[in-house]
Amino acid sequence: MADTAYLDWPFFEPRHAELARALDAWASTNVANAHGADVDGACRALVASLGDAGWLRHAVGGDGRAIDTRAICLIRETLARHAGLADFAFAMQGLGSGAISLFGTEEQHAEYLPRVVEGKAIAAFALSEPEAGSDVAAMQCAARREGDSYVLDGEKTWISNGGIADFYVVFARTGEQPGARGISAFIVDAGIAGFEIAERIDVMAPHPLARLRFDGCRVPASKRIGEAGQGFKVAMATLDVFRTSVAAAALGFARRALDEALERATSRKMFGKTLADFQLTQAKLAQMAAGVDAAALLTYRAAWLRDQGRRVTKEAAMAKLTATETAQQVIDSALQMFGGLGVVSGQAVESLYREIRALRIYEGASEVQQLIIARELLAERGIKPA
């Protein structure tokens, strides 16, 4: 593990430091070669490995297990520092099952959560649509009640684990009220009639991703999560848990980039000196280190507050905005120090450069985080923006 001084911050308990150090040791030998040509296969193997080692129990609540946001964040930070796909595999088991953990029935808990924890079932969270990403109220995918079932019609896209998941938590318009108040959440098992993977999507940092299509897909009413028309609440509560962990993943990428930059700066010979001897390099390293610590403070403040039972919509948005934007800057600076070598495929900084970009978009783009923060600030003063 690199610099671990932050584990002594008052945000953490001794068990958190033990968890981070144990995971770092495990990851050093189990996820070093997580990426490969077969991304689906690598992701399945990582889920199984994380489950076998017991790490996935930290991603999943339910059955009396409280979700420890600080633990999730430390795990994501640590895994991201080792391999982006390992972080992805862990995070999606949590996000994909989070709605069930928070709002599911005892029967739903028993059917799905143990398999997720053991790495024997892969989960997915299906909220975004071609015309409804950050604007959830614009959702068009619909579910109509027919007796003891719901019939789903529509599409979802940008769905992580799409194509390899064993079940999907799908949000669809059920029409109890207009806008966001007329959405419900459902568990849709892979392979049922009327549900297909319409398209696999390739992205710059490879991971399983797909567009989903529902055409007369009949889902038992017992698969609805929470009350009818409460799907927006379910989605936002789930994202409030895991949005902070996106900041932690970005933090892991940034810490790895800073470590790579320090190694490069102290070993690269230039004009009879090392790169680190130049004041321009020292200034850049200082900016990178300060940014990493600032992001870490915001991230673990949000995680700590949530673990105290506090509402963290504003704090989670601040953490995600700051950590992802800072990580992009830190990684770019690290790559610059590597010069031409930095853009060679397979180099750590090259991989990090591709990994970080999506984090500034998914689970709420940076611009959306700014809107959330501003609206929360205005609401605290009794002002409701248009």
N, C-alpha and C positions, 0 to 999 in steps of 0.2 A: 504494500500500500504506500502511496506517496505521502504527502503532508496530512497527518491525522489530527492536528491540533484542534480542529473544529469539533471533533467528537467530545471535547471537554467543555463545550459551550453549555450554558444552563438549559438550553432547549432539550437536552438529551438526558436520559437515565443511563446507568451503567450497562443495562441490558442492550441498549442501542449500540454502544461502542463495541460490545462483544459480538453483536450480530454483524456489524459492518466488517470487523476484522475476520470473522469466520467466513463470511461470504467472499471476501477478497482472496483468502487462501484457497477456497474451493474454486472460484472463478479462474484463478491463475492456471489451474490444470485442467479445467473442464470446458472453458468457452473460448480458448485462445484461437481456435480455428473454426469459429462459428459460421463464418460465411463460406459459400461455395457456389458452384454452378447450380446445384439443386436447392433453391431457396426454400421450397415447400418442405422438402425432406429435412433440411437443416432446422427449420422452425419446429417441425414435429419432434425431432430428436431433442431439441432444446427444451420444449415443454415437458417431454417425458423425463429428461434429466433433472430439470428443476423440481418436478414433482417427486421423483425418487429421493432427491436430497432433502426434501421437506421445505424448500424455500417458498413454494406456492401457497402454503397455508397463510403466509403473511399478506397475500394479495386478496384473500377471500374472507369475508365475514360470514355472518349467519350462524344459526344454532348456538347462540350465546357468545360467539366470538366477535369482539369489537374490532373494527378496522383501525389499525394503528397507522395513522398517516405518516408519522415520522419513520416507522420501520419501512413502509412502502417507499418513501422517498430515499432513504439510505440504500435500499436494495437497488432501486433504479439508478441512482447515481453510481453505485459501484459497478453494476453490470454494464452501464453505458460506457464507463471508462475502459472496460475490457473489450466489449463487442456490442455494437448497436443492435444486432439481431437478437442477442440474449436479452437485452433490455426490452425490446419489442415483445418477445415471447412472454416474458413475465408480466409486463404491463397489460397486455391484451387479455390474459387470464383474469386479471382483476377488473379491468373495464368491462369486458364481455359478460362477466357474471355479477358485476356490482349492483345492477338493478335488482337481481334476485336476492343478493345478500341483504340489501336495504329494505326492499318492499315485498319480497316473495313470501308465499305461504310456506308452512312447514313441509307440505308435500313437495313443493318446488325445491326447497332447500335440500330435502332428502334425495330427490331424483338427480339433481345437477351438481350441487356444490362439492360433495365428496369426490366425484370424478374429476372435477376441475382441480381440486387441491392435489390429487394424486397424479395429475398430468395425463389422465386417461381420456379426457374430453377437452376439446379445444373450443373456446368461447369467442364470440364476436358481438360487436355493438353496432347496430345498423340504424343510424339516425339521418345522415346526410343524403340528399337527393340531388339530381342534376340541377334543379332550380331552387334548392333549399339547403344551404349549408349553415352559415351562422344565423340566418333568418329562419328559425325553426317553424315559426307561424306560417310560412309559405309552403309547408309540407303538402304534398298531393297524394302520396300513397295512402290508400283508404282501406278501412276494415268495416264491413257491415255485419250486423248481428243476424244470424239465421239459426233460431232454436238454441241449441247448446253449443254452437260454434260461431266463429267469426270467419268471414271470407275476405282475404286480402288481395288487393289489386294495386299494382304500381311498381315503382323501381326505387332502389337505393344505390348509391355509388360511393366510391372512395372507402369501401368497407374493408378495414384491416382484418386479416385472417379469412377474407372472402375466398372461397374455393377449398379451404382445408378445415374450416370450423365444423364441429359436430352439432352445434346449435347457435342460433342468432337471436339476440334480443332486438326485436324490430318495433319501431315506433310508427304508428299509422293513425290517420285521421278517422275518428269514430263519430264526430259531429255533435257531441253533447252541447257544446257552445262554440261560438266563432273563434277563429285564431288558435292560439296556443292552448286554450282551455278545452279544446275538443279533440285531444290526442290521447291515445292509449298505448300501452306497451305490451308486447306479446313475446313468448318464447316460441321460436319456429325451429323445429328440428331439421337438420339437413336431410335431403333426399325425399321429403314428403311431396305429394302430388301438387302441382301448380307452382312450385318453387324451383327456380333454376339459376345457375350462374351464367349471366348473360355475356359477361366479358371479363377476362383477366386483364389487369392493368399493370404495366411495367413502369417503375419509377426509378429515379436516379440513385436512391439508396434502397436496393432491392429488399422487398418483403412481400408476403402474400397480400394481395389487394384485388378487389373485384367489384363489378357492378352486378347487382342482384335484380331479378325480375320475379314478380308475383302475379300470377294469372289464375284467378279463381282458387287461390290457395286456402284450403279449409283448415282452420286451427281450432282445437277445442277451447271453449271458454275458460276451462280450468288452466289454460296456458297464459291467460292474461295476468300481467304483473300489476298489483295494486288495483285501485278503483278505476272504473271506466271514466275517461276524460281527465285522468290525472297523470297522463304520460309525460307531459312537459315537466311537471314536478319531479317525476321519477328520473327523467333524463338530466335535469339540472342538478339534482342532489348527487347523482352518480358522477357527473362531471366536476362538481365541487370537490369531491374526494380526489379525483385523479388529475385534475388540472394542475394542482400543486406538484404532483409527481412528474408532470411534463417538465416543469422547471428543474426538478432534481435530475432528470435525464440530461437536460441541456447542461447542467452543472457538471455532470460526469464527463460529458464530451469536452467541456472547457478545461477541466482539470487535466485531462489527458493531453490536450493541446498545449497547455502551459508546461507540463512535464517534458513533452517532446521539444518545445521551444528552448527550454533551459538546457537540455542535453545537446541540442544543436548549437546553441550559442556558445557553450563552453568548450565544444570540441572542434568547431569549424575554424580552420586557420585562414586568416586574411591579412595580407600586407604585414606579415611578421607578427601579428597579434591573433587573438581569437575574436570571434564576432562579439562576444560578451564584453570585450574591452572598449567597444565604441559606445559613446554616450547615447547615440540614437537608439541602439539596441537596449541599453539599460532603461531608457525612458519608456520604451515600448513594453518591456517586461514588467515594469512598475505599473503601467496602466492595465496590463492584462491581469496581474495579481490582485490589484485593487478591485477590478471589475468582478473577478471570481468571488472574492470575499463579500462584496456587496450583494451579489446574486444569492450567495449561500445564506446570508443573514435574512433576506426577504423570504427565501424558500422555506427555511426551517422555522421562521416566525409563523408563517401561514400554517405549516404542518402542526406546530405546537398548539396554536390557537384552536385548530379543529379538534385536536385530541383533548382539549379542555372543554369541548362541547360548544364552542363559539361558532357563529356564522362567519364564513371567511370569503364571501364572494369578492369583496374588494381586495383583501390581502392575497388571495390566490391569483387574482388577475394581475396584481402588481408583481408577484413572484414570477409568473409565467412570462409576462412582458419583459421584465428586466433580465431574467436568466436566459431566455432564448435569444434576445437581441445581443446581449453581452457575449454569449457563447459564439455567435456568428462572428463578432468582431475579434474575439480572442483566437478563434480558429484561423481566420483570415490572416491575422498577424503572424501566427505560427507558420502558416504555409509560406508567407513571404520570406521568413527567415531561412527556409529551406531552398529558396530560389527555384531553379528548374526542377530539382529533385522533388519539390513539393507537389507537382502536378503529375508525377508518375503514378500510374495505376498500381494500387496495392500498398503504397506508402500510407502510414498511419494518418498523417495530416490530410492527405488526399481523401481518404475514406471519411474522416471526420467532416471535411468540407461538404461532402454529399449528405452525410447523416443529419447534420444540423438544420439544413434548409427547411425541411418539412415541419420541424417543430415550431417554426414561426407562423405556421398556417393551421395545423390541425388542432382540434379542441379549442377553437377560437383564435382567429388570426390576431396578430399584434394590434392591428387597428381596432378590432372588436374589443380587445382587452382595454384599450384606451377609453372606449365608449363606456365599458362597464365601470371602470374606475371613476370616470367623471360623473356618471349617473349616480353612483353610490355616494360620492361626495356631495352632490346637489341634494340627494334625498335626505342626507343627514341634516341638511339645513331647511328641510321642508319644501324643497323646490322640485317639481316634476317637469323635466325637460320635454319638449315636444317630440 
